[in-house]
Amino acid sequence: MARRPSRRGMLAVALLVALMLLPFLWPYLQALMPVESETSPKPLELMVKAVMHLNSSDTLLSRSVEPGFRVPRSLDSMSRDALDTASQLRAVAEKQPPSRLGLITRNASIAYAHMAEASASMYNASSTLASASPILEEAYRLLVKCRVDEALSKYEEAHGNLSRAEGLLEEAYGQLAETRPQSLLSENHTALLLDAEDDVAGMISAIRESEKLFSLVEAHRDAFKHLCSGNLTQSDIQALRETLKSINPGRAGAYGYEEASIASMIEDALQCYNGSTSSGAGQGSQQGQGSQPGSGGHSHSGRPGQGQGAGYGAPSSDD
């Protein structure tokens, strides 16, 4: 009579068969595993990621108005990842217990979520500004050359993207202003936050300054056409005085040199006709920085409207 295999022997055979089949069955077993088994990012990792996004988006925003800037191909995915990081941080905040440590973690998570959301808006603004900036630069150059109609036409091409960029930057500024520095985990993070807020405010001011100048040029088109010919009427002189008082090259950011050139042209023309501009001409370029682009914000030197566009210098290339 044949001997029946022992239970131990059967288990050994079954285990051996399972080990042999495991490499083939593993992909299917992975698909059956619950999602919860995957490792989720830790709160600290998400906060560091938010800081990295803010630093990256601030750098791209500053470079977006530089000649030859090209938008990175990964910009859209970077913006989406920043929003995803913000969403995960808000989820972390909601799960915190009502303890002292839980409150600290909750406040920090919300602060870094604001930074990540601001970064997404700054990424998108960078892309929009990169499209508008060369056109706006050409509009300024045409205006300096007294080609008024062409300058206004060129500005109109850029106006749509400039308005969209301004809206995105206002969103970013609002998120940065909502970020509580005391909830951040590092002084370096606080410094980065305040620098980014300054840069966003400065870019908003530059966009608004260009809009103000070209609105004045549109309103006083004939006066600007007569500016180069030297045949100014009394009405032209009054219009140019109004323009000179209103514009502020120090707020024009990357285009401060071009706007200062236009202000100088107007001032020279007024001096020829009146011998002096002491009636207030040029006041705009010396007055203090203007109103804040958003409510709230943090009180420190260089607050809203005094971003990196607060000074200007000659361009490095032609014209």
C-alpha positions in Angstrom: 0.0 0.0 0.0 1.3 3.4 -1.1 2.4 5.7 1.8 0.4 9.0 2.0 2.6 12.1 2.1 2.8 13.9 5.4 1.1 17.3 6.0 4.6 18.8 6.5 5.7 17.5 3.2 2.6 18.9 1.4 3.2 22.3 2.9 6.8 22.3 1.8 5.8 21.4 -1.8 3.1 24.1 -1.8 5.6 26.7 -0.4 8.1 25.8 -3.1 5.6 26.1 -5.8 4.4 29.5 -4.5 8.0 30.8 -4.4 8.5 29.7 -8.0 5.3 31.5 -9.1 5.9 34.7 -7.1 7.9 36.6 -9.7 5.1 36.0 -12.2 2.2 36.8 -9.9 3.8 39.9 -8.1 2.5 42.5 -10.6 -1.0 41.2 -10.1 -0.7 41.1 -6.3 0.5 44.7 -6.3 -2.6 45.8 -8.1 -4.7 44.2 -5.4 -2.9 46.0 -2.6 -4.8 48.9 -1.0 -3.7 52.4 -1.8 -3.1 53.1 1.9 -0.1 50.8 1.9 1.8 53.4 -0.2 4.1 55.8 1.7 2.7 59.3 1.9 5.0 62.3 2.0 5.6 63.5 5.6 4.5 67.0 6.6 8.1 68.3 6.8 8.9 67.0 3.3 5.8 68.8 1.9 6.9 72.0 3.6 10.4 71.8 2.1 8.8 71.1 -1.2 6.6 74.3 -0.9 9.7 76.4 -0.2 11.5 74.9 -3.2 8.5 75.8 -5.4 8.5 79.4 -4.1 12.2 79.8 -4.7 11.9 78.4 -8.2 8.8 80.4 -9.2 10.4 83.6 -7.9 13.5 83.0 -9.9 11.5 82.4 -13.1 9.3 85.4 -12.4 12.4 87.7 -12.3 13.8 86.2 -15.4 10.6 86.2 -17.4 11.1 89.9 -18.4 14.8 89.3 -19.5 15.6 89.3 -23.2 15.8 85.8 -24.6 14.1 84.1 -21.7 12.5 80.8 -22.7 9.7 79.2 -20.7 10.8 75.7 -19.3 8.8 72.9 -20.9 8.1 71.5 -17.4 6.5 74.8 -16.2 2.9 73.4 -16.4 3.8 70.3 -14.4 5.6 72.4 -11.9 2.5 74.5 -11.4 0.3 71.5 -11.0 2.8 69.9 -8.5 2.8 73.2 -6.5 -1.0 73.0 -6.2 -0.9 69.3 -5.3 1.6 70.1 -2.6 -0.7 72.8 -1.2 -3.6 70.4 -1.3 -1.7 67.8 0.7 -0.5 70.3 3.2 -4.1 71.5 3.8 -5.1 67.8 4.3 -2.3 67.5 6.9 -3.6 70.6 8.7 -7.1 69.2 8.9 -5.9 65.9 10.5 -4.0 67.5 13.4 -5.2 66.8 17.0 -6.1 69.6 19.3 -2.8 69.5 21.1 0.1 72.1 21.3 2.2 70.1 18.7 -0.9 69.6 16.6 -1.6 73.4 16.6 2.0 74.1 15.6 1.9 71.6 12.8 -1.5 72.8 11.6 -0.4 76.5 11.4 2.8 75.6 9.7 1.0 73.4 7.1 -1.4 76.2 6.3 1.4 78.7 6.0 3.4 76.5 3.6 0.2 75.7 1.6 -0.2 79.5 1.0 3.4 79.6 -0.3 2.8 76.6 -2.6 -0.4 78.1 -4.0 1.4 81.5 -4.6 4.1 79.6 -6.4 1.5 78.1 -8.9 0.3 81.6 -9.7 3.8 82.9 -10.1 4.7 80.0 -12.5 1.7 80.8 -14.7 2.5 84.6 -14.5 6.0 83.9 -15.6 4.8 82.1 -18.7 2.4 84.9 -19.6 4.9 87.7 -19.0 7.5 85.8 -21.1 5.0 86.2 -24.1 4.2 89.8 -23.4 7.6 91.2 -22.4 9.3 91.3 -25.8 6.3 93.0 -27.3 6.1 95.6 -24.5 9.8 96.3 -24.8 9.4 97.0 -28.5 6.4 99.3 -27.7 8.7 101.3 -25.4 11.4 101.5 -28.0 9.0 102.7 -30.7 7.7 105.4 -28.3 11.2 106.6 -27.6 11.7 107.0 -31.3 8.5 109.0 -31.6 6.7 106.3 -33.6 3.6 106.9 -31.6 1.0 105.0 -33.6 3.2 102.0 -34.0 4.0 102.0 -30.3 0.4 102.1 -29.3 -0.4 99.3 -31.7 2.4 97.2 -30.3 1.3 97.8 -26.7 -2.2 96.7 -27.6 -0.7 93.4 -28.7 0.8 92.9 -25.2 -2.0 94.3 -23.2 -4.1 91.1 -22.9 -1.2 89.0 -21.5 -0.1 91.9 -19.3 -3.6 92.0 -17.7 -3.6 88.2 -17.2 -0.2 88.3 -15.7 -1.3 91.1 -13.3 -4.3 89.1 -12.2 -2.1 86.0 -11.5 0.4 88.1 -9.6 -2.4 89.7 -7.5 -3.5 86.2 -6.6 0.1 85.3 -5.7 0.5 88.4 -3.6 -2.7 87.7 -1.7 -1.5 84.2 -0.8 1.9 85.5 0.3 0.3 88.2 2.4 -1.8 85.5 4.1 1.3 83.6 5.0 2.2 84.1 8.7 6.0 84.3 9.1 5.8 83.2 12.7 4.4 79.9 11.5 7.4 79.1 9.3 10.1 76.8 10.5 13.2 78.7 9.4 14.4 82.3 9.2 15.6 81.5 5.7 12.1 80.5 4.8 10.8 83.8 6.2 13.5 85.8 4.2 12.5 83.9 1.0 8.8 84.7 1.7 9.5 88.4 2.1 11.7 88.6 -1.0 9.1 86.9 -3.1 6.5 89.3 -1.8 8.7 92.2 -2.8 9.3 90.8 -6.2 5.7 90.1 -6.9 4.7 93.6 -5.8 7.5 95.1 -7.9 6.3 93.3 -11.0 2.7 94.4 -10.4 3.9 98.0 -10.1 5.8 97.7 -13.4 2.8 96.4 -15.3 0.6 99.1 -13.9 3.2 101.8 -14.7 3.3 100.6 -18.3 -0.4 100.7 -18.5 -0.5 104.2 -17.1 2.1 105.5 -19.5 0.5 104.1 -22.6 -2.9 105.3 -21.5 -1.6 108.8 -21.3 0.1 108.4 -24.7 -3.3 107.3 -26.1 -5.1 110.2 -24.4 -2.5 112.7 -25.7 -1.5 111.1 -29.0 -1.2 114.4 -30.9 1.0 115.9 -28.1 3.4 113.0 -28.3 3.5 113.2 -32.1 4.4 116.9 -31.8 7.0 116.2 -29.1 9.7 115.2 -31.6 8.8 117.8 -34.3 9.0 120.6 -31.7 5.8 122.2 -32.9 4.0 122.1 -29.5 0.8 123.9 -28.9 -0.3 125.3 -25.5 -2.6 122.3 -25.3 0.3 119.9 -26.0 2.4 121.5 -23.3 -0.3 121.1 -20.7 -0.8 117.4 -21.8 2.9 116.7 -21.5 3.1 118.4 -18.1 0.3 116.1 -16.9 2.1 113.1 -18.3 5.4 114.1 -16.6 3.8 114.5 -13.3 2.0 111.2 -13.5 4.7 108.8 -14.7 7.3 107.2 -12.4 10.3 105.5 -14.1 11.3 104.0 -10.8 8.2 101.8 -10.8 8.7 100.6 -14.4 11.0 97.7 -13.5 12.8 96.3 -16.5 11.5 99.2 -18.6 12.6 102.0 -16.3 15.4 103.1 -18.6 13.0 103.5 -21.6 10.4 105.4 -19.5 13.1 107.6 -18.0 14.2 108.4 -21.6 10.6 109.4 -22.4 10.4 111.6 -19.3 13.7 113.2 -20.3 12.4 114.0 -23.8 9.3 115.6 -22.3 11.3 117.6 -19.8 13.7 118.9 -22.4 10.8 120.0 -24.6 9.1 121.8 -21.7 12.3 123.6 -20.8 12.6 124.9 -24.4 9.1 126.3 -24.2 9.0 127.5 -20.6 12.6 127.7 -19.5 11.9 125.6 -16.5 9.8 122.7 -15.3 9.6 123.9 -11.7 5.8 123.8 -11.8 6.1 120.1 -10.8 7.2 118.4 -14.0 9.1 115.2 -13.2 7.5 114.9 -9.8 6.4 111.3 -10.5 10.0 110.0 -10.9 11.0 111.4 -7.5 7.9 110.8 -5.4 7.6 107.9 -2.9 6.4 104.6 -4.0 2.6 104.2 -4.5 -0.2 102.3 -3.0 0.0 98.6 -2.2 -1.1 96.1 -4.8 -3.0 94.2 -2.2 -4.3 94.6 1.3 -2.5 93.1 4.3 1.1 92.2 3.9 4.0 92.3 6.2 5.6 95.4 7.6 9.2 95.6 6.7 11.4 97.8 4.4 10.6 97.8 0.7 7.0 96.8 1.1 4.5 96.5 -1.8 5.3 98.7 -4.7 9.0 98.8 -3.9 10.1 95.5 -5.5 13.2 95.0 -7.5 11.8 97.3 -10.2 12.4 100.2 -7.9 15.5 101.3 -9.8 16.5 101.4 -13.4 19.6 101.6 -15.5 20.6 101.6 -19.2 19.9 98.5 -21.2 22.9 96.2 -21.9 22.1 96.0 -25.6 21.3 98.3 -28.5 18.7 101.1 -28.7 
